[in-house]
Amino acid sequence: MKAKNILLILVVVAMIVIVFQSLQDSQDDSAYIQKILDERQQTDRFMRSSNESPFAANRESYNGLNYFPPDPRFRIIANFEPLPKKDLLLIYTNDGKEQQYVRYGYAVFELHGVKDSLLILESVGVGPARGKLFIPFGDATSAIETYGAGRYLDVNHVRGSQTITLDFNKAYNPYCAYNDTYSCPLPPRENLLEVAIRAGEKNYK
């Protein structure tokens, strides 16, 4: 077989692989976006009907939550940097109180060409919340498009893993965004980002 024909076959095979991979990625993105939309519907049902909802005492006031459209680009695999010592950290709350958490580690990532890091906190209280990992954060959208006192992001980390997933499409408002009787921890200074994270929940209207 002539070299020219071999080269042509290789080019055609490469194009087929690229098209197949593109279709596969598109299907994966569609499934991911639908999953995010389904989860938001579940949250909406909880807010409307659960006795544990921050709107439970005044259900008729609930107008539905507002979100940025799901965007797979905001689902980031970050590097996980453990801390040599997991110190306790006192976090101020919106009502001037303090809550205690453990400094679990850092998620280091790049977004919009900017390298950033976020401190991951571990709950130390009793009950089902004990050991829960979350990231309270603020960004360039805070007090403009999103809640001024910051948003939360729940995360999971497999011990020993060098990565951690940050899915900002799942960023949500603390309950004090809807009801000022709640006491909510504010983001530590190191979790105030200059980059705009236009993903997850917006301001409640």
C-alpha positions in Angstrom: 0.0 0.0 0.0 1.3 3.4 -0.9 2.4 5.8 1.8 -0.2 8.3 0.5 -3.0 5.8 1.0 -1.8 4.9 4.5 -1.7 8.6 5.5 -5.2 9.1 4.2 -6.5 6.1 6.2 -4.9 7.4 9.3 -6.4 10.9 8.8 -9.9 9.3 8.3 -9.5 7.1 11.4 -8.4 10.1 13.5 -11.4 12.1 12.3 -13.8 9.3 13.3 -12.2 9.1 16.7 -12.6 12.8 17.2 -16.2 12.8 16.1 -17.0 9.8 18.3 -15.3 11.4 21.4 -17.2 14.7 20.7 -20.5 12.9 20.6 -19.7 11.0 23.8 -18.7 14.2 25.6 -21.9 15.8 24.5 -24.0 12.9 25.8 -22.1 13.0 29.1 -22.7 16.8 29.5 -26.4 16.4 28.7 -26.7 13.7 31.4 -24.8 15.8 33.9 -26.9 18.9 33.2 -30.2 16.8 33.6 -28.9 15.5 36.9 -28.3 19.0 38.2 -31.8 20.1 37.1 -33.3 17.1 38.8 -31.5 17.9 42.0 -32.8 21.5 41.9 -36.3 20.2 41.5 -35.8 18.0 44.6 -34.6 21.1 46.5 -37.6 23.1 45.4 -40.0 20.4 46.7 -38.1 20.4 50.0 -38.3 24.1 50.3 -42.0 24.1 49.5 -43.2 21.2 51.7 -40.7 20.1 54.4 -41.2 21.0 58.0 -37.4 21.6 58.1 -37.5 24.2 55.3 -36.6 27.7 56.3 -39.9 28.7 54.8 -41.9 26.2 56.9 -43.5 28.9 59.1 -44.5 31.0 56.1 -44.8 28.7 53.0 -46.8 31.1 51.0 -43.8 33.5 50.9 -41.7 31.0 49.0 -41.1 32.1 45.4 -38.7 29.4 44.2 -34.9 29.5 44.1 -32.9 31.2 41.4 -29.9 29.6 39.7 -27.3 30.1 37.0 -27.8 27.6 34.2 -25.8 24.3 34.8 -22.4 24.6 33.3 -20.1 21.5 33.2 -17.0 23.8 33.1 -17.7 24.7 36.7 -17.3 21.0 37.8 -13.6 21.1 38.6 -11.2 18.4 39.7 -9.0 20.2 42.1 -5.8 19.2 43.8 -6.1 18.4 47.4 -3.4 19.7 49.8 -3.6 18.2 53.3 -2.6 20.1 56.3 0.1 18.8 58.5 -2.0 19.6 61.5 -5.8 20.0 61.5 -6.2 23.0 63.8 -9.5 24.2 65.1 -10.8 27.4 63.6 -13.4 29.8 65.0 -15.7 31.2 62.3 -17.9 34.2 62.8 -21.6 34.0 61.9 -24.0 36.4 60.4 -25.5 37.2 63.8 -22.2 37.9 65.5 -21.7 34.5 67.1 -18.9 32.0 66.6 -18.8 28.4 65.5 -15.9 26.0 65.7 -14.6 23.9 62.7 -11.6 21.9 61.8 -9.2 23.1 59.1 -9.3 19.9 56.9 -7.2 20.9 53.9 -7.1 23.0 50.7 -8.6 22.5 47.3 -6.3 24.1 44.7 -7.7 24.8 41.3 -7.6 27.0 38.2 -10.7 28.8 36.9 -10.7 31.4 34.0 -6.9 31.2 33.9 -6.6 32.2 37.6 -5.1 29.8 40.1 -7.0 29.8 43.5 -7.4 27.8 46.6 -10.2 27.2 49.1 -10.0 26.1 52.7 -12.1 23.0 53.4 -13.8 22.9 56.8 -14.9 19.9 58.7 -17.9 20.1 61.1 -17.1 19.1 64.7 -20.6 19.2 66.2 -22.7 16.2 67.3 -25.3 14.4 65.2 -25.4 13.7 61.4 -23.5 16.9 60.6 -20.4 15.7 62.4 -17.5 15.1 60.0 -19.3 16.8 57.1 -16.9 18.7 54.8 -18.0 22.0 53.3 -16.5 25.2 51.8 -18.0 28.6 52.7 -16.9 31.0 50.0 -17.4 34.4 48.5 -16.5 35.5 45.0 -16.9 38.5 42.6 -20.6 37.8 42.2 -21.3 38.2 46.0 -23.8 40.9 46.9 -24.4 41.5 43.2 -25.7 38.3 41.6 -25.4 36.0 44.6 -26.0 36.2 48.4 -23.7 38.9 49.9 -22.6 36.8 52.9 -21.3 34.0 50.6 -22.4 30.6 49.5 -21.7 27.0 50.6 -20.3 24.0 48.7 -20.5 20.5 50.2 -17.6 18.3 49.2 -16.5 14.7 49.7 -12.9 13.5 50.0 -11.5 10.0 50.0 -8.7 9.8 52.5 -5.4 9.5 50.8 -6.7 10.9 47.5 -4.8 13.8 46.0 -7.8 15.3 44.2 -11.2 16.6 45.3 -14.2 17.5 43.1 -15.5 21.1 43.3 -18.9 21.2 41.6 -19.9 24.9 41.8 -23.2 24.1 40.0 -24.2 22.8 43.4 -23.2 25.9 45.4 -26.1 26.9 47.6 -27.2 29.7 49.9 -27.1 29.3 53.7 -30.6 29.4 55.3 -29.9 33.0 56.6 -30.3 34.1 53.0 -34.1 33.4 53.4 -34.7 33.7 57.1 -32.7 35.8 59.5 -33.5 33.7 62.5 -30.7 31.3 61.3 -27.1 31.6 62.4 -24.8 30.9 59.5 -21.0 30.7 59.4 -19.4 33.4 57.1 -16.6 32.5 54.7 -13.1 32.9 56.2 -11.0 35.7 54.6 -8.9 33.1 52.6 -12.1 31.9 50.9 -13.0 35.3 49.4 -12.2 34.9 45.7 -11.7 37.6 43.2 -12.8 35.4 40.3 -16.6 35.4 39.4 -18.2 32.0 39.9 -21.4 32.2 37.9 -22.6 28.8 38.8 -25.0 27.4 41.4 -27.6 29.4 43.3 -28.2 33.1 42.8 -29.7 35.7 45.2 -33.2 34.8 46.5 -35.9 37.2 45.3 
